[in-house]
Amino acid sequence: MGMWIGRNRKARVTYGFDEIALVPGRVTINPNEVDTTFRLPRREAAPLDLKIPILASAMDGVVDVRFAVEMSKLGGLAVLNLEGVQTRYKNPSEVLEKIVQTDKNEITALLQKIYQEPVQPELIGARVRQIKDGGAIAAVSSIPQRAAEFGAIAQEAGADVFVVQSTVSTVQHISSEYKSLDLAKFCREMRIPVIVGNTVGYDVTFEIMSCGPAAVLVGVGPGAACTSRGVLGLGVPQVTATVDCAAARDAYFKKTSRFVPIITDGGMSKGGDVCKAFACGADAVMVGSAFAKAHEAPGRGYHWGMATPHANLPRGTRIRVGATGSLKQILFGPAEVDDGSQNLVGAITTCMGNVGARDLAEFQQTEIIIAPSIKTEGKLFQTVQNVGMGTR
């Protein structure tokens, strides 16, 4: 499997969303009659059911308390970054305004300075309680090094889901400078579901699932604001990554009878990308830049990755996506733009109807073809005029 790239060295061919297409089904279904429910397993309770299988990324330009409450009311789940401005500053609005107004040549240095302010533990509890007081599901995120500390605080404050997220997640992390997170112990001791990410490979996904998480995030470097692939040369295109991790999920279920969902994280800015992720095996998706366009998003039309302010090796940038509509529009329409970035749920249900999938499990069985011309065939005028599928 693979191709020769030189003497004695082979490399696998991998695929991203722009290189594949989904084949219509033999039977079609009314989009209003398909089931898009995503169920996140919980050890001590019934699964946490989300009406729409979409999570908003734990990024400061995307999720704050207000956004999390609105996302939950609409049937999805927004993840609040516990190491962002919301927990470092009592009044994050002033900080966000500086980030938005700063020149692009100075933004990285400013972000590095802003994120040097220490996280205030009392603000972790305060933000979780604010989300819960809004009647919403509270999901929060931190890196592995702070997970034990922040997880206990968030759980005590009433958080419903905890996400342990890093550029690359593994069970075996070797370090002589600091103590690594015992992932199995952490998942076992937390009373709430733990989602772990990010990963892209079969073997490591299987190992992570053996530690007991409720779900696994898939994706290294595909995010719109992420520069890890340029800085580190690291990553696997999301189609191949999702398929490989889905295979690990299925193998783990066959071995243990425990189903651990996978959540494709990043690289999806349009409805078509989201649909392809599900067809490749995702049980849910995590999206950032599409939600950064919402009027409710704290970034005010800007978006930056969690690794952007790294003090020594930034692996992200601030991008302008613009504020194009309400969160409700982005999720359910009516779409007022022609590029597929609004009414994401409508895209999912319509695609499910066209491939004949009654639920997400059937959607995962959709026939997929390799089709590098799928976005350009017959679309010359759109490309030349920078509209629709030709939008850059």
C-alpha positions in Angstrom: 0.0 0.0 0.0 1.5 3.3 -1.1 3.8 4.7 -3.7 7.5 4.9 -4.0 8.8 8.5 -3.3 12.4 7.5 -3.7 14.8 4.7 -3.3 13.7 2.3 -0.4 11.0 4.7 0.7 7.2 4.4 0.3 4.5 6.9 1.2 0.7 6.4 1.5 -1.6 8.4 -0.7 -4.1 10.2 1.4 -7.2 12.4 0.7 -8.9 15.6 1.9 -12.4 16.8 1.4 -11.8 18.5 -1.9 -10.6 15.2 -3.5 -13.7 13.1 -2.9 -17.4 13.2 -3.6 -20.5 11.3 -2.4 -22.6 9.2 -4.7 -26.4 9.6 -4.6 -28.3 6.6 -3.3 -30.6 4.1 -5.0 -33.4 5.3 -2.6 -34.0 8.9 -1.5 -35.6 10.1 1.7 -37.5 13.2 2.7 -34.8 15.3 4.5 -37.4 16.2 7.2 -37.6 12.5 8.2 -33.9 11.7 8.8 -32.4 11.5 12.3 -29.3 13.5 13.0 -29.1 12.8 16.7 -25.6 12.4 18.2 -25.3 10.4 21.4 -22.3 11.0 23.7 -21.9 8.1 26.1 -22.0 8.7 29.9 -20.9 6.0 32.4 -23.3 7.0 35.2 -26.3 8.2 33.2 -28.1 7.9 29.9 -26.2 9.2 26.8 -26.1 12.9 26.3 -28.3 13.4 23.2 -27.6 16.3 20.9 -30.2 17.0 18.3 -27.5 18.1 15.8 -24.2 16.4 15.6 -22.1 19.5 15.6 -19.7 20.9 18.2 -18.2 24.4 18.2 -14.5 24.5 18.7 -12.9 25.6 22.0 -11.4 28.8 20.5 -11.6 32.3 21.9 -12.8 33.8 18.7 -15.7 31.3 18.6 -17.0 30.4 22.1 -17.8 32.4 25.1 -20.6 32.0 27.7 -23.2 33.7 25.5 -22.3 31.6 22.4 -22.3 28.4 24.5 -25.8 29.1 25.8 -27.2 29.9 22.3 -25.5 26.8 20.7 -27.0 24.5 23.4 -30.5 26.0 22.9 -30.2 25.2 19.2 -29.4 21.6 19.9 -25.6 21.5 19.5 -22.7 21.8 21.9 -20.1 24.6 22.3 -16.8 24.0 24.1 -15.3 26.8 26.2 -11.5 27.0 26.3 -10.4 27.0 29.9 -7.0 28.4 29.0 -8.2 31.4 27.0 -9.2 35.0 27.7 -12.5 33.9 29.3 -10.6 32.5 32.3 -7.6 34.8 32.3 -9.5 38.1 32.4 -12.5 39.1 34.4 -13.5 41.4 31.5 -12.5 39.6 28.3 -14.4 42.0 26.1 -11.7 44.6 26.4 -9.0 42.1 25.5 -11.0 40.8 22.5 -11.3 44.4 21.2 -7.5 44.8 21.3 -7.1 41.5 19.4 -9.6 42.6 16.7 -8.1 46.1 16.3 -4.4 45.2 16.1 -2.5 45.2 12.8 -1.7 41.9 11.3 2.0 42.5 11.6 1.7 42.9 15.4 -1.0 40.4 16.3 1.1 37.4 17.1 3.2 39.3 19.6 0.1 40.8 21.2 -1.5 37.4 21.5 1.7 36.0 23.1 1.5 38.9 25.7 -2.2 38.5 26.4 -1.9 34.8 27.0 0.9 35.2 29.4 -1.6 36.3 32.0 -2.3 33.3 34.3 -5.5 31.4 34.3 -7.6 32.4 37.4 -9.2 29.2 38.9 -12.1 31.1 40.3 -13.0 32.2 36.7 -13.2 28.6 35.6 -16.0 27.9 38.1 -17.6 31.2 37.3 -17.8 30.6 33.6 -19.2 27.1 34.0 -21.9 28.4 36.4 -22.8 31.2 33.9 -23.3 28.6 31.2 -25.4 26.4 33.5 -27.4 29.4 34.7 -28.3 30.0 31.0 -29.9 26.6 30.9 -27.2 25.2 28.7 -25.0 22.1 28.5 -21.5 23.1 29.7 -18.5 21.7 27.9 -15.0 22.9 28.6 -11.5 22.2 27.4 -7.8 22.2 28.5 -4.5 20.8 27.5 -3.3 17.5 29.2 -0.9 19.3 31.5 -3.7 21.2 33.2 -6.5 18.7 32.8 -6.3 17.2 36.3 -6.4 20.6 38.0 -9.0 22.2 35.7 -11.1 19.1 35.4 -11.7 19.0 39.1 -12.7 22.6 39.3 -15.0 22.4 36.2 -16.7 19.3 37.4 -17.3 20.7 40.8 -18.9 23.8 39.2 -21.3 21.7 37.2 -19.6 21.0 33.9 -21.3 18.3 31.8 -18.4 17.5 29.4 -14.6 17.8 29.7 -12.3 17.9 26.6 -8.6 17.1 26.9 -7.1 18.6 23.7 -3.6 19.0 22.3 -2.0 19.2 18.9 -1.3 15.5 19.0 -2.7 13.1 21.6 -1.1 9.8 22.6 -1.4 7.4 25.5 2.3 7.2 25.8 3.9 10.6 26.3 7.6 10.5 27.4 9.0 13.4 29.3 11.6 13.8 32.1 10.7 17.5 32.6 7.2 17.1 33.8 4.7 14.5 34.8 2.4 13.3 32.0 -1.3 12.9 32.4 -2.4 9.4 33.2 -5.2 9.4 30.6 -6.8 6.1 31.8 -6.8 7.3 35.5 -8.2 10.7 34.5 -11.1 9.2 32.5 -11.8 6.8 35.3 -11.9 9.4 38.0 -13.9 12.0 36.2 -17.7 11.6 36.7 -18.5 13.4 33.5 -17.7 12.3 29.9 -14.2 13.0 28.8 -13.4 13.7 25.1 -9.8 13.2 24.1 -8.0 14.6 21.0 -6.5 15.1 18.7 -5.4 12.1 16.7 -5.3 10.8 13.1 -4.1 7.2 13.2 -5.6 3.8 13.6 -3.3 2.4 16.3 -3.2 5.5 18.5 -6.9 5.9 18.3 -7.4 2.3 19.4 -5.0 2.9 22.4 -6.8 6.1 23.4 -10.1 4.4 23.3 -8.7 1.7 25.7 -8.3 4.5 28.3 -12.0 5.0 28.6 -12.9 8.3 27.0 -16.4 9.1 25.8 -15.2 10.2 22.4 -12.1 10.9 20.4 -11.3 14.0 18.3 -9.8 13.5 14.9 -7.6 16.0 13.1 -4.1 17.4 13.2 -3.6 20.8 11.5 -6.7 21.2 9.2 -8.2 24.2 11.0 -8.6 27.4 9.1 -6.5 29.4 11.6 -4.0 26.6 12.3 -0.5 26.7 10.8 0.9 23.4 12.3 1.2 21.9 8.9 3.4 24.7 7.7 5.3 25.1 11.0 5.8 21.4 11.8 5.0 19.7 8.4 2.6 17.5 10.4 -0.8 16.2 9.7 -3.0 13.8 7.7 -5.8 15.0 5.4 -9.2 14.7 7.1 -10.8 12.2 4.8 -8.1 9.6 5.3 -7.7 10.5 9.0 -11.5 10.0 9.6 -11.6 6.7 7.7 -8.6 5.3 9.7 -10.0 6.4 13.1 -13.5 5.1 12.2 -11.9 1.7 11.5 -10.2 1.8 14.9 -13.6 2.7 16.5 -15.3 -0.3 14.8 -12.5 -2.6 15.7 -12.6 -1.5 19.3 -16.3 -2.0 19.5 -16.0 -5.5 18.0 -13.4 -6.3 20.7 -15.0 -4.7 23.7 -18.7 -4.1 22.8 -18.1 -0.4 23.9 -18.8 2.2 21.2 -16.6 5.2 21.3 -17.7 7.9 18.9 -15.2 9.8 16.8 -15.6 13.5 16.1 -13.9 15.0 13.0 -12.3 18.3 14.1 -11.4 21.0 11.7 -11.0 21.5 7.9 -14.8 22.0 7.3 -16.0 25.4 6.4 -18.9 24.4 4.1 -21.9 22.1 4.4 -20.4 19.8 1.8 -17.3 19.2 3.9 -19.4 18.3 6.9 -21.4 15.8 4.9 -18.3 14.2 3.6 -16.9 13.9 7.1 -20.0 11.9 8.2 -19.8 9.7 5.1 -16.2 8.9 6.0 -17.3 7.6 9.4 -17.6 10.6 11.7 -20.2 10.4 14.4 -20.1 14.2 14.9 -18.0 17.1 13.8 -16.3 20.0 15.5 -16.3 23.3 13.6 -14.5 26.6 14.2 -14.3 29.1 11.4 -17.9 28.6 10.2 -19.1 29.6 13.7 -16.6 32.5 14.0 -18.8 34.1 11.3 -21.8 34.2 13.7 -22.9 37.5 15.1 -22.9 35.9 18.5 -19.2 34.8 18.2 -16.9 36.8 20.5 -14.2 37.2 17.8 -16.4 39.8 15.9 -15.6 38.3 12.6 -12.0 37.2 13.5 -10.8 33.7 14.4 -7.5 32.4 15.8 -6.3 29.0 16.8 -5.4 27.8 20.3 -1.7 27.4 19.5 -1.5 30.9 17.9 -0.2 32.6 21.1 2.4 29.9 21.9 5.3 31.8 23.6 8.1 30.1 21.6 6.6 28.4 18.5 3.2 29.8 17.4 1.3 27.4 15.3 -1.7 29.5 14.3 -2.7 32.9 13.0 -5.5 35.4 13.2 -7.8 35.3 10.2 -10.7 37.5 9.2 -13.8 35.5 8.3 -16.4 38.3 8.7 -19.7 38.2 10.5 -22.2 36.9 7.9 -25.3 35.9 9.9 -26.7 34.7 13.2 -25.8 31.4 14.7 -29.3 30.1 13.9 -28.8 31.1 10.3 -25.5 29.3 10.1 -27.0 26.1 11.6 -30.6 26.2 10.2 -30.8 29.0 7.6 -32.3 30.6 5.7 -29.0 30.9 4.0 -28.3 34.4 2.6 -24.9 33.5 1.1 -24.2 31.2 -1.9 -21.1 29.4 -0.7 -22.5 26.7 1.6 -21.4 28.3 4.9 -24.9 28.7 6.2 -27.7 26.2 7.0 -25.2 23.4 7.8 -27.9 21.3 9.3 -30.0 21.7 6.2 -27.0 20.5 4.1 -26.7 17.4 6.3 -30.3 16.4 6.2 -30.6 17.1 2.5 -27.5 15.1 1.7 -28.7 12.2 3.9 -32.0 12.2 2.0 -30.2 12.1 -1.3 -28.0 9.2 -0.4 -30.9 7.4 1.3 -29.6 7.5 4.9 -32.2 7.5 7.7 -29.6 8.2 10.4 -25.9 8.9 10.9 -25.0 5.2 11.0 -26.5 4.7 7.6 -24.9 8.0 6.4 -21.5 6.5 7.2 -22.1 3.8 4.6 -22.4 6.2 1.7 -20.5 5.3 -1.4 -17.5 7.6 -1.9 -15.5 8.3 -5.1 -12.2 9.9 -5.6 -13.1 13.0 -7.6 -10.5 15.8 -7.6 -12.5 17.7 -10.3 -15.7 17.8 -8.1 -15.3 21.4 -7.2 -14.1 22.7 -10.6 -16.0 20.7 -13.2 -18.4 23.1 -15.0 -17.7 25.9 -12.4 -15.5 28.2 -14.5 -17.8 31.2 -14.3 -18.2 30.9 -10.5 -14.4 30.7 -10.2 -13.8 33.7 -12.4 -16.5 35.8 -10.7 -15.5 34.6 -7.2 -19.0 33.5 -6.3 -20.6 30.3 -5.1 -18.2 27.4 -5.3 -15.6 29.7 -6.8 -15.4 31.8 -3.6 -11.9 32.2 -2.3 
